[in-house]
Each structure stands twice: as structure tokens, then as C-alpha cells.
Amino acid sequence: MVIFGSTLDIITAFAGLKKRNVLHHTSYSTRVGQVASNTILSWKHLQHLPSTYVTAAPTRRLSIRHQEDESERAKLKLGNAKIAVIGGGICGVTAASAIKHRMLSIAPDHKIEIVIYERDEAAFSTETLNQSNMKRLLQPTWIAATARNCNSLVPGGAMHIMSQRSTLADIARDTVSELYLSLTSGNADQRDFSDSPPYFGVNLNRCLGMNVNNNERKCFASFIVHFMKTCLMTGSKEAEERGHIMVQLAKANKCAFENYLSLYGKESSKNIGLRNGFISVFRSQKGAANVLKEGKDFGIEMKQLSMTEAVEIEPKLANLPIQNMHFVHRVQDQTADCAEFIRIMINSFYEDPDITYANGNMAVKRVSKLKRDRSKKKESLHRFKVELSDGSSDEFDYVVLAAGAYTPLFAHQLGNSLASVVPVYPLRGYSLTVFVNKKSESPYLQTGLSFDGMYCSSVSPHMVRLAGFGEIAGFPDYNKSSCSKVGPMVLEKYAKAAFGSDLAKDVKGTTLPCYRPISPDDFPIVGGTAKMPRVYFHTGHGTLGWTMAMATAHCLAQDICDDILGIQDRDDFVLPDGTSLDRSILSPDRFSFI
């Protein structure tokens, strides 16, 4: 295993490489492997590399630096670059860490100052991890989607593309089905769910109704226009191509994850409950066969199991209320506690003089662009002002918007034109934490599970979490009365069926909503935009923030560090595993034109 810093050095050294194929290029991978195995390269080595490895500066990507004042850039180089990261979840903390380590790797004499703003004080406390661990397990109060997820770190085979033509029919069918179940939810306990429950749902009143403000309506309109366009243009072939890119990001994410674990030590793997293996349950052989084919196409190890083999691995599968089950064992997939991993990262920031994690009363109220007034003798050289809920404010050179579902609302504060390139919208899901009676300290579930669009895994020896569903129902409202009855009803029914004899307390009414930021084309939105220099995005990961954010944080770090140092644009991002990806695939500017 190559340690985190060394991996960054190698990534940096090859940041200018051009590839002929975004996904697979044997000679490219071979050359990276040969050099990586023999030397650790840093930025200063670029000028000494043979032309085989370094190409001329590409010109295809639109430059966003032409608007910069060179004298201003020169002054910035003499001082610290101040960066505000809005959002302290998985996208925010990985962005800050990646920027810091990349700058340290390629320009150690250039200092940066990063402040991460997180509004929810439940994200972290000053207690040690061990002291606060039980309190957090018993009271999962952090509202971030990454804190309420099902701990899945799936590197492939689950990368089903949402934005395709077939999804439109699924949404229509599931919305009608959900409405019917909502109206007849009184007899939920008598339902046998002989068919798969609805996954999608749309509530237009919560998206466009009287209680929705104008910016929220604009966000919905922007998302739905791009989403419909993408769906209508995406058939099975196009969806498969996009799926390959998603898997590429997920595999690179796994590499970055392993690098972080090397950095934090072996104990971190235990703290986050890292385990290998995952079993997917299907109602038909066709569904299982399709996933097995995906695994083969994507180079991911999978195998089909009989009922006896599956129950031998995870006995609780025998309790699921599903007839004629078909099982696929995804051997290489992993599960781990995303919230605990984030807290380990936050804890490391308290010892880092360059990164500040501010949460609780440090919630961001407004982000604005400072107006230039050259007549002032002591004019601020910073570009942006961040105003906080306690009345204080600070100024920054760069802003990274990584606030999950709230990201487009912050973008609107900086201008409608900027918001147009981040058409992210909340996808409401549900999370159910189940407490079980168990004497041993081994995980309650032997492996992670997925069934009927839901994910299930152990969070601790005495706790299991189920999560799922995807409802387009406006911006976050954590009042349970505003939520659909169907998602909680289904999760609680499955929990009672699978774990009923071991339940420590009744699960009825304990399901919580969570809001995932989805983009119209399933790809994350990462990097800067020509609409407003020095504003960067790290959002739009949808249900796969834990699965892709560490890889995309590396991409963001390349983009923002290039700008700080005045390095010319490059065509490609180099991912943590050494593969490359065209920057335009993740760029916010892909949404500049409808």
C-alpha cells in the first residue's frame, strides 16, 4: 500500500498526462505503474520527465482565468490563500483535506488557510471519540445524509443510472403507487409486499407550492429541465457508458479510502466498522443476472448464491418477507460507518494549523462577492464575504460550496447565473436505526445487504440501520408530519420481519428523513466555473457521497490548486488510482447551456 502523501505525489507528477481513452488505456496504465513502482515524484520533477509522460498544455478546456488581474494574483502568491468550505459533511471535509495535502505536495512553501463551516453542532463535539461514541450511537442526531446512510461503500455493480428514459416511467408508476399506499396505510401490517414497494415519489406541492420561496422554485425548475433533457437523451447504451464512469470514480474512491486509512492508522478501520462483502437480494433471476453481467463488464468480483449458501453467510436473510429470492454476493464491496469516518477526519483537523472546523453557532447565513473599489487605500484583496449566524463575518479568496442539498441556495446568493450551473436538488430518503438485543460484541449482521431498493448493515454490535427511497419533495423539512408515510412504513415492516425476535424496542415512528443532493445526470458537480472565478463546487453525489466523494475531492483539489498557483488548464483529472478522467465530465459548466 502506498501511503497518502506518496500517492498524491504520484498523482501530481502525472496531472498533465493526456489519455486516448477516458476509461481504459493499457499503455497509459502500464507507464504509470512502471514509474510509480520505481520513484516518488513531486511537482519539481515534472520538468525532468521525458516527453512520453508530459504533454504540452492543452487548450481544449475553456480557461476561467482570463478575467484575473495579474497584479492581484501576484499579491495572492505573496500571502496565504484563504479558502472557505461551506459544508462539513463528507464532501466538505474531504475537499479541505485534499486541497491541503495537494498544496503541501506540489508547493510546500505556499501557505493556505482553510475554514470549514458546518451548521449542525451534532456533527462533532470536543469529547474524544470513545467518550462520545455511545451517545452518538444512541442518538443519531446529525441531520446530514452521510450520517444517516446505511454505511455502504460500494465500488461497483450498484451504479445504476437514474437519469435515463426508463426512469421516467418508474417515477410515474411509483408516484401513483405511493399515493395509493399513503391513502391506505392504516392496514400496513397486513400487507405482504408480494411486489416490490415503490422507490420513487414526487410531491409537486412541496416543490412549487405556496410555502416554497422563489429561489427554491428556481432550483426545482433548473433541475427538472436538465433532468428531463438527460433522461430523454439517455437510452440503455448511454446509461451503460455513464455507468462505467461511475464505477471508475468508485474504484478510485476505494483507493483514496485505503490511503486515508493508512494515514490514520489501523485503529481507524476498527472504529468505523470496516467489513468486506455484500449480498444483494433480487425477486427474479433476471435481476440477479443483470447485476452479474454488470460485475463482469466492470471487472468486479461477484457470484450467485443459493438460498442455503446465502443464509449460511447471513442467517437473517431467511426472515425477509420476500418470496423466491435470488442472491448475488459482491465479494469486494465494503461497508463502513461514514459519520464516524468524518469525525476521525475532523478530529485530525484540530491538530492542523491550516484547517479550522467551525460548527454549531458558526453556521453560514450568507455568502456574497465583495465589490471592488480601487479608490480605497486599504482595499481588501479578498473576493468573498462569509456572514455567520452569530453576526460575525470573514473574507476569503476562494469559496468551495459543498453544502449538500443546500448548495444551489448558496449559489443563488452569489447570483442566478452561478446557480444555473449547479442544478442540484434534494432527493429525500429515509433512515431507520434498529436496536437489537445481543450479548456478544461481534457485528449483529455478518455482511451488508440490499433488497427492494433498501440497504441494510450493522452500525455497531447492537444496532442495525436500514435506508432507502428516493422522493423529490422539496428542500429539507425534518418535521415527520411533512414526510410520506410509505417510506417509514416499509422500512419499519421489513425491520420487524427480519429482526423482530431480537428487537430491543419498538421501531414504529422512529424512521428519520435524509436529503441527498442529486444532479440531473447522476455525475457529481466538481470544480470551478467560468460564471464566477474562484467559486468551486463539490456536490451532486446523490446517494453515492460515501462511494465517490474522496475521489472527486482529489479532482477538486487539482482544479483549485492549479488556479492558486496560476497553472494553465489541463484536459484531465488524475484520480487516486492513477486513471484519468476528462474534466468536462464533472465540470459545472456542462450545465451552462440547456
VENNOR-V812438 format. One record per backbone hydrogen bond with DSSP energy under -0.5 kcal/mol. NH is the residue of the N-H (numbers start at 1). CO is the residue of the C=O. Records with the same first field share a line. If there is no record, write none. Layout:
NH->CO, CO
This chain:
4->259
7->3
8->4
9->5
10->6
11->7
12->8
13->9
14->10
15->12
17->14
29->25
30->26
31->27
32->28
33->29
34->30
35->31
36->32
37->33
38->34, 35
39->35
41->39
43->105
45->42
46->43
48->45
49->45, 46
53->50
54->50
68->65
70->68
73->69
74->70
75->71
76->72
77->73
78->74
79->75, 76
81->111
82->80
83->81, 113
84->398
85->83, 115
86->84, 400
87->85, 117
93->89
94->90
95->91
96->92
97->93
98->94
99->95
100->96
101->97
102->98
103->99
104->100
105->101
106->102
107->103
110->107
111->109
113->81
114->354
115->83
116->356
117->85, 115
118->116, 358
121->119
123->120
124->121
132->128
133->129
134->130
136->132
137->133
138->134
139->135
141->139
147->144
148->144, 145
153->334
155->153
160->158
164->162
165->231, 234
167->164
168->164, 165
169->165
170->166
171->167
172->168
173->169
174->170
175->171
176->172
177->173
178->174
179->175
180->176
181->177
182->178
183->179
184->180
185->182
187->184
188->185
190->187
191->188
201->470
203->472
204->202
206->203
207->203
208->204
209->205
212->209
217->213
218->214
219->215
220->216
221->217
222->218
223->219
224->220
225->221
226->222
227->223
228->224
229->225
230->226
231->227
232->228
233->229
234->230, 231
235->233
239->235
240->236
241->237
242->238
243->239
244->240
245->241
246->242
247->243
248->244
249->245
250->246
251->247
252->248
253->249
254->250
255->251
256->252
257->253
258->254
259->255
260->256
261->257
262->258
263->259
264->260
265->261
268->265
269->265, 266
270->266
271->267
272->268
273->270
274->269
275->335
277->333
278->330
279->448
280->278, 328
281->450
282->326
288->284
289->285
290->286
291->287
292->288
293->289
294->290
295->291
296->292
297->293
298->294
299->295, 296
300->295
303->329
305->327
310->306
311->307
312->308
313->309
314->310
317->314
318->315
319->316
320->317
322->320
326->282
327->305
328->280
329->303
330->278, 328
331->301, 329
332->301
333->330
334->153
335->275
336->151
337->272
338->336
341->337
342->338
343->339
344->340
345->341
346->342
347->343
348->344
349->345, 346
350->346, 347
351->348
352->349
353->351
355->352
356->114
358->116, 356
359->357
360->118
361->359
363->360
365->387
366->387
368->385
370->383
376->373
379->376
383->396
384->396
385->368
386->394
387->366, 385
388->392
389->363
391->388
394->386
396->384
397->82
398->82
399->534
400->84
401->399, 536
402->86, 400
406->403
407->404
409->406
410->406
411->407
412->408
413->409
414->410, 411
415->411, 412
419->415
420->416
421->418
422->419
424->422
425->518
427->516
428->426, 471
429->514
430->468
431->512
432->466
434->432, 464
436->462
437->502
438->436
444->460
448->277
449->456
450->279
451->454
452->281
454->451
455->467
456->449
457->465
459->463
460->463
463->460
464->434
465->457
466->432
467->455
468->430
469->453
470->199
471->428
472->201
473->471
480->478
482->479
483->480
488->484
489->485
490->486
491->487
492->488
493->489
494->490
495->491
496->492
497->493
498->494
499->495
500->496
502->499
503->499, 500
504->435
505->435
510->507
512->431
514->429
516->427, 514
518->425, 516
519->540
522->519
525->539
526->524, 586
527->537
529->535
532->529
535->532
536->399, 534
537->527
538->401
539->525
542->517
544->541
545->542
548->544
549->545
551->548
552->548
553->549
554->550
555->551
556->552
557->553
558->554
559->555
560->556
561->557
562->558
563->559
564->560
565->561
566->562, 563
567->562
573->581
575->573, 579
578->575
581->573
583->571
585->582
586->582, 583
587->583
590->587
591->588
592->589
